[in-house]
Amino acid sequence: MLETNLSHLETDEETRKALENDENVVICCGRMGPMCIPVYAILSRLEARYPHVRFYDQDFDAPGASFVKRLPECASFTGLPFTVYFKNGKVVAATTSIQTEEQIVQILDREFGKP
């Protein structure tokens, strides 16, 4: 399990339930590496600002991460983390590698509405 302040998704079943139960979901799939840790920290800070969005992490090396890894939107990604934004269970945006808070906020506002 990743050492972040985000809620954790460990299995395909947990991921499926999260996407079924919540309208707006962000899953950040990665490791505890130098490109991932800043993204986890940004998402943790943004949770309070975006109460209408559920933020999760997922260990890239866990079997449950196969769902995110298999997404067509992530097929060309080579850097971690994979950050995927879902609206009503459908991918609306996906990014790879490190992102700034400004970049993440732009996606959140565009896809899920401003807080």
Secondary structure, 3 states (H helix, E strand, C coil): CCCCCCEECCCHHHHHHHHHHCCEEEEEEECCCCCCHHHHHHHHHHCCCCCCCEEEEEECCCHHHHHHHCCHHHCCCCCCCEEEEEECCEEEEEEECCCCHHHHHHHHHHHHCCC
